[in-house]
Amino acid sequence: MLLINIKENENIDKALKRFKKKFEKTGVLKELRRRQAFIKPSIINREQWKDAVYKNNKFGNHNEA
């Protein structure tokens, strides 16, 4: 549970902004969206493999002379 202490004479907009930052850092919304649909482990592995190949091609050590 997130607790936000509102200081005396503090604008409600600032307190709301602090709450939103804390809420985003917890990752609750991201986790909720991730759990809405089941993704097979083989699909996850394939996506990770594709990302690794892409990064290796883009940023890997290429011997260019």
Secondary structure as the mmCIF struct_conf table of DSSP 4:
data_model
#
loop_
_struct_conf.conf_type_id
_struct_conf.id
_struct_conf.beg_label_comp_id
_struct_conf.beg_label_asym_id
_struct_conf.beg_label_seq_id
_struct_conf.end_label_comp_id
_struct_conf.end_label_asym_id
_struct_conf.end_label_seq_id
HELX_LH_PP_P HELX_LH_PP_P1 ASN A 5 LYS A 7
TURN_TY1_P TURN_TY1_P1 GLU A 8 ASN A 9
HELX_RH_AL_P HELX_RH_AL_P1 ILE A 12 THR A 26
TURN_TY1_P TURN_TY1_P2 GLY A 27 GLY A 27
HELX_RH_AL_P HELX_RH_AL_P2 VAL A 28 ARG A 35
TURN_TY1_P TURN_TY1_P3 GLN A 36 GLN A 36
BEND BEND1 ALA A 37 ALA A 37
HELX_RH_AL_P HELX_RH_AL_P3 PRO A 41 PHE A 59
BEND BEND2 GLY A 60 GLY A 60
#
